[in-house]
Amino acid sequence: MIFLTTLPLFWIMISASRGGHWGAWMPSSISAFEGTCVSIPCRFDFPDELRPAVVHGVWYFNSPYPKNYPPVVFKSRTQVVHESFQGRSRLLGDLGLRNCTLLLSSLSPELGGKYYFRGDLGGYNQYTFSEHSVLDIINTPNIVVPPEVVAGSEVEVSCMVPDNCPELRPELSWLGHEGLGEPAVLGRLREDEGTWVQVSLLHFVPTREANGHRLGCQASFPNTTLLFEGYASLDVKYPPVIVEMNASVEAIEGSHVSLLCGADSNPLPLLTWMRDGSVLREAVAESLFLDLEEVTPAEDGVYACLAENAYGQDNRTVGLSVMYAPRKPTVNGTMVAVEGETVSILCSTQSNPDPILTIFKEKQILATVIYESELQLELPAVTPEDDGEYWCVAENQYGQRATTFNLSVEFAPVILLESHCAAARDTVQCLCVVKSNPEPSVAFELPSRNVTVNETEREFVYSERSGLLLTSILTLRGQAQAPPRVICTARNLYGSKSLELPFQGAHRLMWAKIGPVGAVVAFAILIAIVCYITQTRRKKNVTESPSFSAGDNPPVLFSSDFRISGAPEKYESERRLGSERRLLGLRGEPPELDLSYSHSDLGKRATKDSYTLTEELAECCQGPRRRKTQENR
């Protein structure tokens, strides 16, 4: 908008050029509302030497050359005009004073165009000026908005309407300005080329909410029905504000996740998804999605959305929590300890949410913690019973994982009470059971003979280890009659232990050695003895005198003195050795004795002998009955 306080330049030029050449000055363009009027200011000049008595003039429409027969707008000589301008045009200026100002009324759109003036001084002194004025017929006020309206900064909006009709003066008012500010009317102003405008100003501080607001200006003319309105939409520039974004997101491992960021700004912002300073996606848009396919725990974390334009920026963050089952627990700690030491074992895992951690041993819970990723197990003063396999189990609602680990407790040897010696016929076997970690060395000492036999002498010693137990067997042949003292000594790097092995006699194992076949034989022998004693007493009752002494001891046959006819000594030795082995419950086989009879042979012989003996016993018992029958006869 231009404010004028001085006369137009072309009026000064006219004054300075009087007495010069042919020339005319008028506004190059002028505007007016439809239905109103317009005054086109005009000045012209001619050489002074012409000195015409009367000066005439003609206004043409759209062409300056008469030979083209342009429409005549006004003609001072004849008052004959084109029908379009009849009753609409008249001259306001005095041609004698070189003023050619033209007034057009009842404007309609077809009157818009170029207007040329031709001076007529008589005779050949006629001149059509090339200067012309373009008339623009309008219907709306002109609202002028600054090229940049920024939220928070004061702005001035103007409404300008032409005021070139001396008969009608416009009045201005604002439409839709509520909440923006109060208007101020500056009044009528003159422009550079001599035209006039009516101006009204509106000052306000816009907000982002005012962006796109439709602001109007209304021009009215008193005492008429003429009313003209114009509108302009405010283009308010403002920095981005993120208005749409996910809340915290929980997703199961392997699922699809879509994060949304939407911002309000003018102009459109550059939206950027970032994580840990790395750009994941960006675009100039109102909203932007970040799609994560088959999420993993590595994608768990905080995601940031940045929105920015030339007027500022905004950012917000969203947390993504990836839920997954526990990973296989890891165990850090002492796996080997010496008896009496304190052992600390740490079991840890990763999961979301945090798991329930439990440490088991032989289905017994030793320690547990809820919703923690680590579990500490403290074992003060460990004992051999703490040795073994342990389980660390981690579980949450998405799954379960477990890890096994072994704790090895090292301790000095302990000789168990089941260690002993036992005789089997002509063989002595000594069993020494030792519990220790690490594996001990075992030696058998015979003090009476000043002899020590260790486990490396495989001819005499057999050893087998199972877990923490080491079983060693010493076999001595030909020692059953006078078994020696045997001391078992076990040692490792933590100490040594000695024990004199107790001797278990052969009479304690007799029935175990005899077995089922031997039991039949022994039963038959017992019956035979009873029959023999009964027969002997009956004979004495017949032959002895009444002076029979009750204090005489009858002959008695002991079972230990009885031998089955035909049974060799080797058979008896093998049978006793087999019973001894079963009693000891050995896992391995000790060195074999030299036995010549098999169990099947022994069974056949025992069955045959028992059958023969049964027949003899039956005959023995029936003999006295036969003699008694004969005597009765």
LOMI-404156 format. One line per 8 residues: number of its first residue (from 1); for each residue x negated, y, z of C-alpha. Coordinates in nm, 2 decimals. Layout:
// LOMI-404156
NUM	X,Y,Z; ...;
// end
This chain:
// LOMI-404156
1	0.00,0.00,0.00; -0.13,0.34,-0.10; -0.03,0.66,0.08; -0.04,0.98,-0.12; -0.07,1.33,0.02; -0.19,1.52,-0.29; -0.06,1.57,-0.64; -0.12,1.31,-0.90;
9	-0.44,1.33,-1.09; -0.26,1.37,-1.43; -0.09,1.69,-1.31; -0.44,1.84,-1.24; -0.56,1.73,-1.58; -0.26,1.89,-1.75; -0.33,2.22,-1.58; -0.70,2.21,-1.68;
17	-0.62,2.13,-2.04; -0.37,2.40,-2.13; -0.43,2.55,-2.46; -0.59,2.22,-2.56; -0.47,1.94,-2.78; -0.16,1.73,-2.83; -0.11,1.51,-2.52; 0.14,1.36,-2.28;
25	0.13,1.23,-1.93; 0.39,0.99,-1.76; 0.37,0.69,-1.53; 0.26,0.38,-1.71; 0.52,0.18,-1.52; 0.82,0.26,-1.31; 1.09,0.05,-1.15; 1.45,0.09,-1.03;
33	1.73,-0.13,-0.90; 2.00,-0.24,-1.13; 2.30,-0.02,-1.12; 2.11,0.28,-0.99; 1.92,0.55,-1.18; 1.57,0.64,-1.25; 1.38,0.96,-1.32; 1.08,0.92,-1.55;
41	0.85,1.21,-1.49; 0.69,1.35,-1.81; 0.46,1.64,-1.91; 0.33,1.72,-2.26; 0.11,1.98,-2.43; 0.03,2.12,-2.77; -0.21,2.37,-2.91; -0.15,2.73,-2.81;
49	-0.19,2.87,-3.16; 0.13,2.70,-3.27; 0.35,2.93,-3.05; 0.69,2.77,-3.15; 1.00,2.97,-3.09; 1.19,2.67,-2.98; 1.06,2.34,-2.85; 1.26,2.02,-2.91;
57	1.19,1.66,-2.81; 1.30,1.30,-2.87; 1.28,0.99,-2.65; 1.25,0.66,-2.83; 1.30,0.30,-2.69; 1.03,0.04,-2.76; 0.87,0.21,-3.06; 0.70,0.55,-3.11;
65	0.74,0.57,-3.49; 1.06,0.71,-3.64; 1.02,0.52,-3.97; 1.09,0.20,-3.77; 1.42,0.35,-3.67; 1.38,0.28,-3.30; 1.68,0.34,-3.07; 1.71,0.70,-2.97;
73	1.74,0.75,-2.60; 1.77,1.13,-2.60; 1.74,1.40,-2.87; 1.76,1.76,-2.79; 1.85,1.89,-3.14; 2.16,1.68,-3.21; 2.24,1.50,-2.88; 2.29,1.19,-3.10;
81	2.17,0.87,-2.91; 2.19,0.50,-2.95; 2.51,0.35,-2.82; 2.32,0.17,-2.54; 2.22,0.50,-2.39; 2.54,0.70,-2.45; 2.64,0.87,-2.12; 2.33,0.72,-1.95;
89	2.05,0.95,-2.05; 1.98,1.32,-2.00; 1.68,1.54,-1.98; 1.59,1.68,-1.64; 1.28,1.88,-1.76; 1.26,2.21,-1.95; 1.09,2.15,-2.28; 1.00,2.51,-2.31;
97	0.79,2.46,-2.00; 0.65,2.14,-2.15; 0.84,1.92,-1.90; 1.00,1.62,-2.06; 1.13,1.44,-1.75; 1.40,1.19,-1.84; 1.69,1.06,-1.62; 1.86,0.72,-1.69;
105	2.16,0.62,-1.49; 2.38,0.31,-1.46; 2.08,0.09,-1.52; 2.12,-0.26,-1.66; 1.87,-0.52,-1.75; 1.88,-0.45,-2.12; 1.74,-0.10,-2.06; 1.42,-0.23,-1.93;
113	1.13,-0.17,-2.17; 0.89,0.09,-2.32; 0.99,0.46,-2.35; 0.80,0.70,-2.59; 0.83,1.08,-2.61; 0.80,1.28,-2.95; 0.75,1.66,-2.95; 0.92,1.86,-3.22;
121	0.80,2.22,-3.26; 0.96,2.27,-3.60; 0.84,2.20,-3.96; 0.55,1.97,-3.97; 0.46,2.03,-3.61; 0.60,1.71,-3.48; 0.39,1.47,-3.27; 0.47,1.12,-3.12;
129	0.26,1.06,-2.82; 0.10,0.72,-2.78; 0.14,0.74,-2.40; 0.45,0.56,-2.28; 0.62,0.44,-1.96; 0.75,0.08,-1.90; 1.07,0.06,-1.70; 1.13,-0.25,-1.49;
137	1.49,-0.32,-1.37; 1.47,-0.51,-1.04; 1.72,-0.69,-0.80; 1.51,-0.76,-0.49; 1.30,-0.56,-0.26; 0.92,-0.62,-0.26; 0.79,-0.78,0.06; 0.42,-0.75,0.09;
145	0.25,-1.01,0.32; -0.12,-1.00,0.39; -0.31,-1.27,0.20; -0.41,-1.44,0.53; -0.19,-1.46,0.83; -0.36,-1.63,1.12; -0.18,-1.75,1.44; -0.27,-1.53,1.73;
153	-0.38,-1.24,1.52; -0.16,-0.93,1.47; -0.02,-0.89,1.12; 0.16,-0.62,0.93; 0.43,-0.70,0.68; 0.58,-0.43,0.46; 0.90,-0.40,0.26; 0.87,-0.16,-0.04;
161	1.15,-0.05,-0.28; 1.15,0.21,-0.56; 1.29,0.55,-0.47; 1.30,0.73,-0.81; 1.67,0.80,-0.83; 1.75,1.15,-0.72; 2.11,1.06,-0.69; 2.08,0.75,-0.47;
169	1.84,0.71,-0.17; 1.78,0.35,-0.05; 1.79,0.24,0.32; 1.59,-0.05,0.44; 1.65,-0.31,0.71; 1.48,-0.64,0.81; 1.64,-0.99,0.82; 1.52,-1.28,1.03;
177	1.27,-1.08,1.22; 1.41,-1.17,1.56; 1.13,-1.29,1.79; 0.86,-1.15,1.57; 0.86,-0.78,1.64; 1.05,-0.45,1.60; 1.03,-0.28,1.25; 0.91,0.07,1.19;
185	1.03,0.27,0.89; 0.77,0.50,0.74; 1.00,0.67,0.49; 0.95,0.79,0.14; 0.60,0.78,-0.01; 0.46,0.90,-0.34; 0.24,0.67,-0.55; -0.06,0.76,-0.77;
193	0.13,0.81,-1.09; 0.40,1.03,-0.95; 0.66,0.76,-0.86; 0.82,0.73,-0.52; 0.87,0.43,-0.29; 1.06,0.37,0.03; 0.85,0.16,0.29; 0.93,-0.02,0.61;
201	0.67,-0.20,0.82; 0.69,-0.49,1.06; 0.41,-0.56,1.31; 0.40,-0.89,1.51; 0.16,-1.16,1.64; 0.25,-1.49,1.46; 0.24,-1.83,1.62; 0.21,-2.18,1.46;
209	0.58,-2.21,1.50; 0.62,-1.91,1.27; 0.46,-2.10,0.98; 0.72,-2.12,0.70; 0.95,-1.87,0.86; 1.18,-1.70,0.61; 1.15,-1.32,0.66; 1.39,-1.09,0.46;
217	1.42,-0.73,0.37; 1.75,-0.56,0.27; 1.79,-0.24,0.06; 2.13,-0.07,0.06; 2.26,0.26,-0.09; 2.50,0.47,0.12; 2.85,0.52,-0.02; 2.80,0.23,-0.27;
225	2.85,-0.14,-0.27; 2.49,-0.19,-0.39; 2.30,-0.43,-0.17; 1.97,-0.60,-0.25; 1.78,-0.86,-0.05; 1.44,-1.01,-0.08; 1.27,-1.29,0.12; 0.92,-1.42,0.19;
233	0.80,-1.73,0.37; 0.52,-1.68,0.62; 0.21,-1.89,0.55; 0.06,-1.89,0.90; -0.28,-2.04,0.93; -0.36,-2.22,1.25; -0.60,-2.49,1.38; -0.51,-2.86,1.41;
241	-0.33,-3.00,1.70; -0.31,-3.38,1.72; 0.06,-3.46,1.78; 0.08,-3.83,1.71; -0.15,-4.11,1.84; -0.13,-4.45,1.99; -0.13,-4.50,2.36; -0.38,-4.75,2.50;
249	-0.36,-5.07,2.29; -0.40,-5.43,2.41; -0.45,-5.69,2.14; -0.54,-6.06,2.15; -0.86,-6.17,1.99; -0.81,-6.24,1.62; -0.49,-6.03,1.58; -0.44,-5.72,1.36;
257	-0.45,-5.38,1.51; -0.34,-5.05,1.35; -0.43,-4.71,1.51; -0.25,-4.40,1.40; -0.36,-4.03,1.43; -0.14,-3.75,1.31; -0.21,-3.38,1.33; -0.02,-3.05,1.28;
265	-0.22,-2.77,1.11; -0.23,-2.52,0.83; -0.40,-2.59,0.60; -0.41,-2.97,0.61; -0.69,-3.10,0.84; -0.97,-3.34,0.78; -0.89,-3.64,1.00; -1.17,-3.87,1.11;
273	-1.17,-4.19,1.31; -1.49,-4.25,1.50; -1.63,-4.49,1.75; -1.96,-4.44,1.94; -2.05,-4.16,1.71; -2.00,-4.36,1.39; -1.74,-4.26,1.13; -1.50,-4.54,1.05;
281	-1.26,-4.36,0.82; -1.17,-4.00,0.72; -0.93,-3.82,0.48; -0.76,-3.48,0.43; -0.41,-3.57,0.54; -0.14,-3.51,0.80; -0.19,-3.86,0.94; -0.44,-4.14,0.91;
289	-0.43,-4.51,1.00; -0.73,-4.72,1.11; -0.66,-5.09,1.04; -0.87,-5.35,1.22; -0.83,-5.70,1.09; -0.89,-6.00,1.33; -1.03,-5.80,1.61; -1.31,-5.93,1.82;
297	-1.43,-5.84,2.17; -1.71,-5.65,2.00; -1.44,-5.40,1.88; -1.32,-5.34,2.23; -1.38,-4.98,2.34; -1.27,-4.62,2.29; -1.18,-4.48,1.95; -1.17,-4.10,1.88;
305	-0.97,-3.91,1.63; -1.11,-3.57,1.52; -0.89,-3.32,1.33; -1.05,-3.00,1.19; -0.99,-2.72,0.94; -1.13,-2.37,0.88; -0.95,-2.24,1.18; -1.04,-2.49,1.45;
313	-1.04,-2.85,1.56; -0.88,-3.09,1.80; -0.97,-3.45,1.92; -0.81,-3.73,2.12; -0.92,-4.08,2.22; -0.74,-4.41,2.25; -0.87,-4.72,2.43; -0.85,-5.06,2.26;
321	-0.86,-5.36,2.49; -0.92,-5.70,2.32; -0.79,-5.98,2.53; -0.97,-6.32,2.51; -1.04,-6.64,2.69; -1.35,-6.68,2.91; -1.68,-6.75,2.73; -1.88,-7.06,2.85;
329	-2.01,-6.96,3.19; -2.38,-6.92,3.24; -2.56,-7.03,3.56; -2.86,-6.85,3.69; -3.03,-6.96,4.01; -3.24,-7.23,4.17; -3.18,-7.57,4.03; -3.45,-7.74,4.24;
337	-3.48,-7.68,4.61; -3.66,-7.84,4.91; -3.45,-7.97,5.19; -3.38,-7.69,5.44; -3.42,-7.41,5.20; -3.14,-7.16,5.11; -3.01,-7.19,4.76; -2.83,-6.91,4.58;
345	-2.65,-6.98,4.25; -2.49,-6.72,4.03; -2.22,-6.82,3.78; -2.11,-6.55,3.53; -1.89,-6.53,3.22; -1.72,-6.28,3.00; -1.35,-6.25,2.94; -1.06,-6.01,2.93;
353	-0.89,-5.99,3.17; -1.15,-6.10,3.42; -1.11,-6.47,3.51; -1.07,-6.68,3.81; -1.41,-6.84,3.88; -1.45,-7.16,4.08; -1.74,-7.38,4.16; -1.67,-7.75,4.23;
361	-1.86,-8.05,4.34; -1.70,-8.39,4.33; -1.35,-8.22,4.30; -1.42,-8.02,4.61; -1.39,-7.64,4.58; -1.71,-7.48,4.72; -1.64,-7.12,4.62; -1.39,-6.92,4.42;
369	-1.32,-6.56,4.33; -1.02,-6.39,4.16; -1.05,-6.14,3.87; -1.43,-6.12,3.88; -1.69,-6.20,3.62; -1.95,-6.33,3.86; -1.94,-6.58,4.15; -2.23,-6.63,4.40;
377	-2.27,-6.97,4.57; -2.48,-6.97,4.89; -2.60,-7.30,5.03; -2.80,-7.24,5.35; -3.04,-7.52,5.46; -2.96,-7.76,5.18; -2.96,-8.13,5.26; -2.98,-8.44,5.03;
385	-2.61,-8.45,5.03; -2.61,-8.12,4.84; -2.79,-8.29,4.55; -2.58,-8.37,4.25; -2.37,-8.23,3.97; -2.17,-7.91,4.00; -1.90,-7.74,3.78; -1.84,-7.38,3.73;
393	-1.49,-7.32,3.58; -1.36,-6.99,3.44; -1.00,-6.94,3.34; -0.74,-6.68,3.26; -0.41,-6.68,3.08; -0.58,-6.71,2.74; -0.79,-7.02,2.81; -1.04,-7.21,3.03;
401	-1.42,-7.29,2.99; -1.65,-7.48,3.22; -2.02,-7.54,3.26; -2.20,-7.82,3.45; -2.53,-7.78,3.63; -2.74,-8.01,3.86; -2.89,-7.92,4.19; -3.19,-8.13,4.28;
409	-3.28,-8.13,4.65; -3.63,-8.26,4.72; -3.70,-8.42,5.06; -3.92,-8.66,5.24; -3.85,-9.04,5.21; -3.59,-9.20,5.44; -3.59,-9.59,5.47; -3.23,-9.71,5.51;
417	-3.12,-9.96,5.77; -3.02,-10.23,5.52; -3.39,-10.29,5.46; -3.50,-10.63,5.60; -3.68,-10.96,5.53; -3.51,-11.30,5.48; -3.64,-11.66,5.45; -3.52,-11.89,5.17;
425	-3.67,-12.24,5.22; -4.04,-12.18,5.15; -4.00,-11.82,5.03; -3.98,-11.49,5.22; -3.82,-11.19,5.05; -3.84,-10.84,5.20; -3.61,-10.57,5.09; -3.70,-10.20,5.14;
433	-3.44,-9.94,5.04; -3.57,-9.58,5.03; -3.39,-9.26,4.97; -3.60,-8.97,4.85; -3.66,-8.70,4.59; -3.89,-8.70,4.41; -3.94,-9.07,4.37; -4.17,-9.21,4.64;
441	-4.45,-9.47,4.62; -4.37,-9.78,4.83; -4.62,-10.02,4.99; -4.57,-10.33,5.20; -4.82,-10.39,5.48; -4.89,-10.72,5.65; -5.08,-10.62,5.96; -5.16,-10.98,6.08;
449	-5.34,-11.05,5.76; -5.47,-10.70,5.70; -5.31,-10.69,5.35; -5.12,-10.41,5.18; -4.91,-10.48,4.87; -4.79,-10.18,4.66; -4.53,-10.15,4.39; -4.79,-10.16,4.11;
457	-4.85,-10.53,4.19; -4.57,-10.67,3.98; -4.64,-11.03,4.06; -4.52,-10.97,4.42; -4.32,-10.65,4.41; -4.01,-10.56,4.20; -3.87,-10.20,4.21; -3.56,-10.04,4.07;
465	-3.44,-9.68,4.11; -3.07,-9.57,4.10; -3.01,-9.20,4.17; -3.19,-9.10,4.48; -3.23,-9.47,4.60; -3.54,-9.68,4.53; -3.51,-10.05,4.60; -3.83,-10.26,4.63;
473	-3.85,-10.63,4.69; -4.16,-10.82,4.81; -4.16,-11.19,4.75; -4.39,-11.42,4.95; -4.40,-11.79,4.88; -4.49,-12.06,5.13; -4.44,-11.82,5.43; -4.10,-11.95,5.55;
481	-4.24,-12.16,5.84; -4.44,-11.87,5.98; -4.31,-11.54,5.83; -4.55,-11.25,5.89; -4.47,-10.90,6.01; -4.40,-10.67,5.72; -4.41,-10.29,5.74; -4.26,-10.09,5.45;
489	-4.42,-9.74,5.39; -4.27,-9.48,5.15; -4.43,-9.15,5.08; -4.40,-8.85,4.84; -4.53,-8.50,4.84; -4.30,-8.40,5.13; -4.40,-8.67,5.37; -4.40,-9.04,5.45;
497	-4.19,-9.29,5.64; -4.27,-9.64,5.78; -4.05,-9.91,5.91; -4.12,-10.27,6.03; -3.86,-10.48,5.84; -3.65,-10.70,6.07; -3.65,-11.07,5.99; -3.32,-11.25,5.93;
505	-3.36,-11.64,6.02; -3.25,-11.92,5.79; -2.98,-12.04,6.04; -2.79,-11.72,5.99; -2.77,-11.80,5.62; -2.71,-12.17,5.64; -2.34,-12.18,5.54; -2.39,-11.92,5.27;
513	-2.67,-12.14,5.13; -2.46,-12.46,5.15; -2.19,-12.34,4.92; -1.86,-12.52,4.84; -2.03,-12.86,4.73; -2.24,-12.86,5.04; -1.93,-12.80,5.26; -1.77,-13.11,5.12;
521	-2.08,-13.31,5.19; -2.10,-13.17,5.54; -1.74,-13.25,5.61; -1.79,-13.61,5.49; -2.09,-13.64,5.72; -1.89,-13.52,6.01; -1.62,-13.78,5.95; -1.89,-14.05,5.93;
529	-2.04,-13.95,6.26; -1.70,-13.96,6.43; -1.62,-14.31,6.29; -1.97,-14.43,6.39; -1.93,-14.31,6.75; -1.58,-14.46,6.77; -1.70,-14.80,6.64; -1.99,-14.82,6.88;
537	-1.78,-14.74,7.18; -1.53,-15.01,7.10; -1.81,-15.27,7.07; -1.94,-15.17,7.41; -1.60,-15.21,7.56; -1.59,-15.57,7.45; -1.94,-15.68,7.53; -2.04,-15.46,7.83;
545	-1.98,-15.58,8.19; -1.76,-15.38,8.44; -2.08,-15.23,8.58; -2.10,-15.00,8.26; -2.26,-14.67,8.37; -2.08,-14.35,8.25; -2.40,-14.15,8.28; -2.58,-14.33,7.99;
553	-2.62,-14.11,7.70; -2.49,-14.26,7.37; -2.70,-14.21,7.06; -2.60,-13.89,6.88; -2.67,-13.81,6.52; -2.72,-13.43,6.44; -2.62,-13.28,6.11; -2.96,-13.12,6.08;
561	-3.12,-13.47,6.07; -2.89,-13.60,5.80; -3.01,-13.62,5.44; -2.80,-13.71,5.13; -2.94,-14.02,4.97; -3.12,-13.94,4.65; -3.13,-13.55,4.69; -3.48,-13.43,4.63;
569	-3.65,-13.16,4.84; -3.66,-12.92,4.54; -3.29,-12.92,4.51; -3.25,-12.81,4.87; -3.51,-12.53,4.81; -3.34,-12.40,4.50; -3.00,-12.40,4.67; -3.13,-12.20,4.96;
577	-3.31,-11.95,4.74; -3.00,-11.89,4.54; -2.79,-11.82,4.85; -3.06,-11.58,4.97; -3.05,-11.38,4.65; -2.67,-11.35,4.67; -2.69,-11.23,5.02; -2.95,-10.96,4.94;
585	-2.74,-10.84,4.65; -3.04,-10.75,4.44; -2.99,-10.56,4.11; -3.31,-10.69,3.95; -3.45,-11.04,3.94; -3.76,-11.10,4.16; -4.03,-11.33,4.04; -3.88,-11.69,3.99;
593	-3.99,-11.98,4.20; -4.09,-12.31,4.03; -3.77,-12.52,4.07; -3.71,-12.83,3.86; -3.34,-12.89,3.92; -3.06,-12.69,3.77; -2.73,-12.60,3.95; -2.53,-12.84,3.72;
601	-2.76,-13.13,3.82; -2.72,-13.04,4.18; -2.35,-13.03,4.15; -2.33,-13.37,3.98; -2.56,-13.53,4.24; -2.37,-13.37,4.53; -2.04,-13.50,4.39; -2.17,-13.85,4.33;
609	-2.33,-13.87,4.68; -2.02,-13.74,4.85; -1.81,-14.00,4.67; -2.04,-14.29,4.77; -2.05,-14.16,5.13; -1.67,-14.14,5.14; -1.64,-14.51,5.04; -1.89,-14.61,5.32;
617	-1.70,-14.41,5.58; -1.37,-14.57,5.48; -1.52,-14.91,5.51; -1.68,-14.82,5.84; -1.35,-14.70,5.98; -1.15,-15.00,5.86; -1.40,-15.27,6.00; -1.28,-15.26,6.37;
625	-0.92,-15.28,6.26; -0.98,-15.61,6.08; -1.16,-15.77,6.38; -0.88,-15.66,6.61; -0.63,-15.82,6.39; -0.82,-16.15,6.38; -0.85,-16.16,6.77; -0.48,-16.11,6.81;
633	-0.42,-16.40,6.58;
// end
